[in-house]
Amino acid sequence: MEEYVFIPDQRSSGEDVVVALEKVVAIDTELDFLAAPAGGIGFALPVTVRPMPVADELTTRGLEVLEVVPQSGVTLVRTSIVGPAPAAVGGTFHPVVNYTMAVADVRVGRLRLTGSLGPSGAEFFSIALQSAGNGNPVSNAVATLGLKNGGQQLTAVSDSAGIVRFGLRAPAVMDAMLAVEPGFAGHWGHFRRKADLPSGSVIVLDPIDLTSAADSLRHFLPPGPAGSGKGVVVGVVDSGVDRHVDLPNVDGDEDSSIGHGTHVAGIIAGNGANGYGGVAPGARIRSYRVFDDPDTGIARNFEIHRAIEQAVADGCHVINLSLKFERDANPSQDDRVLSLAIENAAEQGVLVVAAAGNDFRRFVAFPARHRDAIAVSALGWEPGMPANAYDRWTLSSDRGDPDRDDFFASFSNEGHAPTRIDLIGPGAGVVSTVPGDRYAPMSGTSMACPAMTGAIARMLSANPAILAMPGNRARHQAMRQLAFASLRKHGFGAVREGGGMII
């Protein structure tokens, strides 16, 4: 049996949808499948309908209702009815689509990498990791060694003494790539493209300095005053948000341990001291966890649709989507399940801000390219990262004008037609909150997106008349116009930065 998402022709109650689905298994004649709007599967009537079966007969007749979104009537079903998708009275069926977080590297998927301490024995190539702050060993850090000959990559984790042993018998490596991921250990990690390393080399990791040095986020968008963003509710549809000493204004689902949603929330509304707060520290965060599995890092369109609908019902003004289509080969491809939720949000006066994606200059990913969403690309600031920080892999030769320290992030997507970029935000080497009352850097349009979400929240807080408008398309348009009212361009051109960055 395959799973599909059923979309009723009109917004319906859960009971109405179940009634419509019961008709599917009651049809007594062969169905003629026809292409339905927006990629769904429909069929032509007339048909002969037997008396309605009782609900518990649905499964035995080949259709099982798994869950109904009460606000929209969108339904997750499992079916064995023959055909590419079953036909339904009063609606269409659509495929289940997978989404991933729009973070630009693999660290989120390997935060809990175990069983990879590497081989034992002095003959194996090793390095030692130390903190530059106190000289202590750094344990449980993921390190990758890329060898020039053959392009082989070896990955292992540092032990309690900070030693990383790779599966390579060699006294030294030449012209190798070395990457030590930051994880949640309070350091910047390490990245070198061409390193000559004798076995036993000591690699010093720069600690995260929360007292003085600005990262790219605080360089471009210094945190607002304590009340900045007050009165604005932001829905974060992500991996959940962990309890954190600097995230007092959070309700909803807790982090699944991935850490991505906690990082996003801190960018929007963190209350960190010494200049390491979020863009709108007075905003209220409402968390909706859709990335439940830290191993796969995948969320389905049905769960994201459900979360957006719930965020609207809960009174969120802005919704942050730091996520993207997992496989997105067509710049015009549409996921009707998520499109419907975004359109419903706009009709009820809610603004959706979405990450443009991290496909290294490809077109804008879905859902950021939806006409009712604001698509955000990423830039960075080179002085905001230590000389050997892991996140320096995000640097590019595409430099700002007039500030040559600004760069368009190497990973960021662009607004190639028919897609477009609306805004640009800091997304390279951004330090924010992570589980365990800690801070860590991450890179991606996942980070640029909440930076602009926070900036919009800050502007909305200063414009209470817009917040007080009825929840309809007019309020959505007013919010959107406000987001574009005060922008700064960085010299990357409209294809890369749209109108620029909110200031």
Beta strands, then each sheet from edge to edge (+ up, - down):
strand 1: 2-8
strand 2: 32-35
strand 3: 41-44
strand 4: 63-68
strand 5: 75-79
strand 6: 91-95
strand 7: 98-101
strand 8: 124-131
strand 9: 142-146
strand 10: 153-157
strand 11: 163-169
strand 12: 172-180
strand 13: 190-198
strand 14: 201-205
strand 15: 233-238
strand 16: 250-252
strand 17: 284-289
strand 18: 298-300
strand 19: 318-321
strand 20: 323-325
strand 21: 351-355
strand 22: 373-381
strand 23: 406-408
strand 24: 423-426
strand 25: 430-434
strand 26: 438-442
strand 27: 487-488
strand 28: 501-502
sheet 1: 4+ 5- 1+ 6-
sheet 2: 2+ 3-
sheet 3: 18+ 7- 20+
sheet 4: 11+ 8- 14-
sheet 5: 10+ 9- 12+ 13-
sheet 6: 16+ 17+ 15+ 19+ 21+ 22+ 23-
sheet 7: 16+ 17+ 15+ 19+ 21+ 22+ 24+
sheet 8: 25+ 26-
sheet 9: 27+ 28-
end
